[in-house]
Amino acid sequence: MDTSSSRIIDLYERHAADYDTDRGRALFERGWLDRFRAAMEPRGTVLDLGCGMGEPIGRYFIESGHPVTGVDSAPSLIRLCEARFPDQKWVVADMRRLDLGIEFGGILAWDSFFHLTAEDQREMFPAFRRHAAPGAALMFTSGPAHGEAIGSYHGEPLYHASLDADEYAALLSAQGFEILAHVAEDATCGGHTVWLARLAAGGTSATGNAD
């Protein structure tokens, strides 16, 4: 497919103000976010990968009592987060190379992880594990089947990719995560395909030893 996957960061940076305007605040994802919180320790810390401008999802966690570390590759979006929620931690970084040296009670990659190529997605699972505290929840959205797709945002190509369900399940298992829920094209959540998992007790640790 074309090289639009390499232009995602630049696209969101150039259209940060547009995205801030266009992104709905209705929180149609709330049912899944509630399930994610239920799988975590109460008031556990959240790592939001691809946090955008911190609304509505970052705000939901903050107002629910969860300290948030938000990561996004677009500096303009992170600046909006810092202005709105100065008491939280906001990081300009590419999730593919992330190593914060911190473990979190929950890791979220909602409508962000699926902009990575298939190979980059495979390499993210050790990063998820590296940032997961014992019993941490992990939730991400993907496509419903293996393949690539090009959408459009403000007239520019917007890249998406997905592995198949069996491969996602195998990647999660290899890092010690157990699947709690998986729904393909959930009609109650705008057609999103959602994965919710939790680091299993006794799962392989980030250093390769048992927890």
C-alpha positions as CSV (number, residue, x, y, z in Angstrom):
1,M,0.0,0.0,0.0
2,D,1.1,3.6,-0.3
3,T,3.3,5.5,2.2
4,S,0.5,7.2,4.1
5,S,1.4,5.2,7.2
6,S,4.6,7.3,7.5
7,R,2.6,10.6,7.3
8,I,0.2,10.0,10.2
9,I,2.2,12.1,12.7
10,D,2.6,15.0,10.3
11,L,-1.1,14.8,9.4
12,Y,-2.3,15.1,13.0
13,E,0.2,17.9,13.8
14,R,-1.0,20.0,10.9
15,H,-4.6,19.4,11.6
16,A,-4.5,19.6,15.4
17,A,-6.9,22.5,15.5
18,D,-9.3,20.8,13.1
19,Y,-9.2,17.6,15.1
20,D,-9.9,19.5,18.3
21,T,-13.0,20.9,16.7
22,D,-14.1,17.7,14.9
23,R,-13.7,15.2,17.8
24,G,-17.0,14.7,19.5
25,R,-17.3,15.0,23.2
26,A,-20.3,12.8,23.7
27,L,-18.2,9.9,24.9
28,F,-20.0,7.1,23.0
29,E,-17.1,4.9,24.2
30,R,-18.2,5.2,27.8
31,G,-19.5,1.6,28.1
32,W,-16.1,0.2,27.2
33,L,-14.2,2.8,29.3
34,D,-16.3,1.7,32.3
35,R,-15.4,-1.9,31.7
36,F,-11.7,-0.9,31.4
37,R,-11.9,0.9,34.7
38,A,-13.6,-2.1,36.3
39,A,-10.7,-4.3,35.3
40,M,-8.2,-2.0,37.0
41,E,-7.4,-1.3,40.6
42,P,-9.5,1.6,41.9
43,R,-8.0,4.9,40.9
44,G,-5.2,3.2,39.1
45,T,-2.9,5.2,36.9
46,V,-3.7,5.2,33.2
47,L,-1.3,5.4,30.2
48,D,-3.3,6.8,27.2
49,L,-1.4,6.1,24.0
50,G,-2.5,8.5,21.3
51,C,-4.2,10.7,23.7
52,G,-4.9,13.5,21.2
53,M,-6.0,16.7,23.0
54,G,-7.2,14.9,26.1
55,E,-10.9,15.1,25.4
56,P,-13.2,13.4,26.0
57,I,-11.3,10.3,27.1
58,G,-8.5,11.8,29.1
59,R,-11.1,14.0,30.9
60,Y,-13.2,11.0,31.7
61,F,-10.4,9.3,33.5
62,I,-9.2,12.4,35.3
63,E,-12.7,13.2,36.5
64,S,-13.1,9.6,37.6
65,G,-10.0,9.9,39.8
66,H,-7.4,8.3,37.7
67,P,-4.0,10.0,37.3
68,V,-3.3,10.1,33.5
69,T,-0.1,10.0,31.5
70,G,-1.0,10.9,28.0
71,V,1.3,10.2,25.0
72,D,0.9,11.6,21.5
73,S,3.3,12.2,18.7
74,A,1.7,15.6,17.7
75,P,3.2,18.4,19.8
76,S,0.3,20.7,19.1
77,L,-2.2,18.2,20.6
78,I,0.0,17.7,23.7
79,R,0.1,21.5,24.2
80,L,-3.7,21.5,24.3
81,C,-3.6,18.7,26.9
82,E,-1.2,20.7,29.0
83,A,-3.3,23.8,28.9
84,R,-6.5,21.9,29.8
85,F,-5.1,19.5,32.4
86,P,-1.9,20.9,33.8
87,D,-1.9,18.6,36.8
88,Q,-1.5,15.5,34.6
89,K,1.6,14.2,32.7
90,W,1.7,14.8,28.9
91,V,4.5,13.4,26.7
92,V,5.3,14.1,23.1
93,A,6.5,10.7,21.9
94,D,6.0,8.0,19.2
95,M,4.4,5.0,20.9
96,R,6.5,2.7,18.8
97,R,9.6,3.7,20.7
98,L,8.1,4.4,24.1
99,D,9.9,3.3,27.2
100,L,8.9,5.4,30.2
101,G,10.4,3.2,32.8
102,I,7.0,3.3,34.7
103,E,4.2,0.7,35.1
104,F,0.6,1.6,34.9
105,G,-2.7,0.2,36.2
106,G,-4.3,0.6,32.8
107,I,-3.0,1.0,29.2
108,L,-5.3,2.4,26.5
109,A,-4.7,2.7,22.8
110,W,-8.1,3.9,21.5
111,D,-8.3,4.8,17.8
112,S,-4.5,5.2,17.7
113,F,-2.8,1.8,17.6
114,F,-4.6,1.0,14.4
115,H,-2.7,3.7,12.5
116,L,0.4,1.6,12.8
117,T,1.5,-0.9,10.2
118,A,1.0,-4.6,10.9
119,E,4.7,-5.1,11.8
120,D,4.7,-2.0,14.1
121,Q,1.6,-3.3,15.8
122,R,3.2,-6.7,16.5
123,E,6.2,-4.9,18.1
124,M,3.9,-2.9,20.4
125,F,2.9,-5.9,22.5
126,P,6.2,-6.0,24.4
127,A,5.8,-2.3,25.0
128,F,2.4,-2.8,26.4
129,R,3.8,-5.4,28.8
130,R,6.8,-3.2,29.7
131,H,4.4,-0.5,30.9
132,A,1.9,-2.8,32.7
133,A,1.8,-3.2,36.4
134,P,0.7,-6.5,37.9
135,G,-3.0,-7.0,37.1
136,A,-3.1,-4.1,34.7
137,A,-5.9,-3.7,32.2
138,L,-5.1,-3.2,28.5
139,M,-7.6,-2.0,25.9
140,F,-7.2,-1.1,22.3
141,T,-9.2,-0.8,19.1
142,S,-8.3,-2.6,15.9
143,G,-9.8,-3.5,12.5
144,P,-12.2,-6.4,12.3
145,A,-9.9,-8.5,10.1
146,H,-6.4,-8.6,8.7
147,G,-5.6,-5.9,6.1
148,E,-5.0,-2.3,5.4
149,A,-7.4,0.5,4.6
150,I,-7.0,4.2,3.6
151,G,-9.6,6.6,5.0
152,S,-9.6,10.4,4.6
153,Y,-9.2,13.3,6.9
154,H,-9.6,16.8,5.6
155,G,-8.9,15.5,2.1
156,E,-5.7,13.7,3.0
157,P,-5.2,9.9,3.2
158,L,-5.5,8.4,6.6
159,Y,-3.8,5.0,7.1
160,H,-5.3,2.1,9.1
161,A,-4.1,-1.5,9.4
162,S,-5.2,-4.6,11.4
163,L,-4.0,-8.1,12.1
164,D,-6.5,-10.9,12.4
165,A,-8.2,-11.9,15.6
166,D,-6.2,-15.1,16.1
167,E,-2.9,-13.2,15.8
168,Y,-4.0,-10.5,18.3
169,A,-5.0,-13.2,20.7
170,A,-1.6,-15.0,20.3
171,L,0.3,-11.7,20.8
172,L,-1.6,-10.9,24.0
173,S,-1.1,-14.4,25.4
174,A,2.6,-14.3,24.6
175,Q,3.0,-11.3,26.8
176,G,0.9,-12.7,29.7
177,F,-2.4,-11.0,29.0
178,E,-5.7,-12.8,29.3
179,I,-8.6,-11.6,27.1
180,L,-11.6,-10.3,29.1
181,A,-13.7,-9.2,26.1
182,H,-13.4,-8.8,22.4
183,V,-16.2,-7.5,20.1
184,A,-15.8,-7.0,16.4
185,E,-17.6,-4.0,14.9
186,D,-19.6,-3.3,18.1
187,A,-22.8,-1.7,17.0
188,T,-23.2,-0.1,20.5
189,C,-19.9,1.7,20.1
190,G,-19.9,3.2,16.6
191,G,-18.8,0.0,14.9
192,H,-15.5,-0.1,16.8
193,T,-13.6,-3.4,17.2
194,V,-12.5,-3.5,20.8
195,W,-10.1,-5.7,22.8
196,L,-10.0,-5.7,26.6
197,A,-7.4,-7.7,28.4
198,R,-5.7,-7.9,31.7
199,L,-2.2,-9.0,32.7
200,A,-2.7,-12.5,34.2
201,A,-1.5,-13.4,37.6
202,G,1.8,-15.1,37.3
203,G,2.3,-13.8,33.8
204,T,5.8,-13.3,32.3
205,S,7.3,-10.1,33.7
206,A,8.9,-7.4,31.6
207,T,12.3,-8.9,32.6
208,G,11.3,-12.4,31.6
209,N,10.8,-13.6,35.2
210,A,7.6,-14.7,36.8
211,D,5.7,-12.0,38.7
